[in-house]
Amino acid sequence: MSENNRQEPRSTNGVGEADAPASTTERDGVTDDTAILRARLKRLEEENDRLRERYAGVRETRYRRTALGLAAVGVVFGLTGVVVTAVQDVLFAIAAAGLFGAVLTRFLTPEQFIPLDIGEGTYAALADNESALADQLGLSSKRVYLSTPQGPRLFVPELAEYDRTLLEEDAFDRPLVVNDTASRSGAAFRPTAEPLLRAFEEQYRSDLPSTPAEAAATIREGVTDALELAGAVEVDLDAADGRVTFAVDDPLYGDLTGFDHPISSFLGAGLGRALGVPIEVDVVVTERDQQATALVTCRWDPEALASDADADGDADADESESESKTDPQTDDVAAVDTE
């Protein structure tokens, strides 16, 4: 018994010694695979950095060539103006425009380019946080964009059938809108459209049109041309019913069904700013021509819009009538004509 007992450890050790090389080989294999993956990841990062540097260099070279071309145009027309005196003013004007454009292109060239994936990642993190907060608060799926003295706001009511008289009150200066009843409670967020609207209005350099047709067309141009947030946007308007649907193709920043997506946010907040009424926004993604198309439907109360227009018209009429009654120059002219 003692001999057998002494032999069993040797037998067990023998099995362990036989398995040891196999486990060591497996660990070595995992280590080799990890090293290979790390090497590939490093090469991909280096390649990505190299491509970004090359892209930035190509953009800078393009701006530099454009500046040189404009400068050449300015010099040529300037020298021609010295020789040809008959149209000297026109040639000098073209030369000045070319040289001025060259200076602007050369010194106002952007030096930093932010990749699209960084912007998408930033928006995705913000949307996830706000969506999780809305879910935890038990809010509805309604999205209402409105203009307030503090700027545009995205109101998410607690109930889908909320009290719309709340939208007429100044109750959105804080994130949480808390009242005695659930129909008058919810949350108010600063929308992603706020800086977009500011940038667009600086380019537009005029008040947004106040009629639904003109406002929808202007906001659409803002998405496609001014801000370049989407490749194409089509408009389907029913002003009598208080509805406009934007069909958005090739959007930036991913799926438009995300919480407060920049495109749907800009469409809703922009219409709210232009029409001066709250805008309810609903987004549905459908397939059209074998391509995903986002349908952003914006709704408002047509009676509220009509009453606002009538109020503005009455105010203008009263102001005109008051001016005509109190204008002393008009009375003097009438007296002279009588004489």
Protein Blocks (a to p, Z undefined) as FASTA:
>chain_A
ZZmmmmmmmmmmmmmmmmmmmmmmmmmmmmmmmmmmmmmmmmmmmmmmmmmmmmmmmmmm
mmmmmmmmmmmmmmmmmmmmmmmmmlmmmmmmmmmmmmmmmmmmmmmccfbdcdfklmmm
mmmmmmmmmmmmmmmnopafbdcddddfkbpcddddfbfbdcfklmmpccklbfbdcdfb
fklgccddddfklmmmmmmmmmnopacdfbfklmmmmmmmmmmmmnopafbdcddddfkn
opacdddehiehiifkbghifklmmmmmmmmmmnopacddddddddeehiacdddddddd
fklmmmmmmmmmmmmmmmmmmmmmmmmklmmmmmmmmZZ
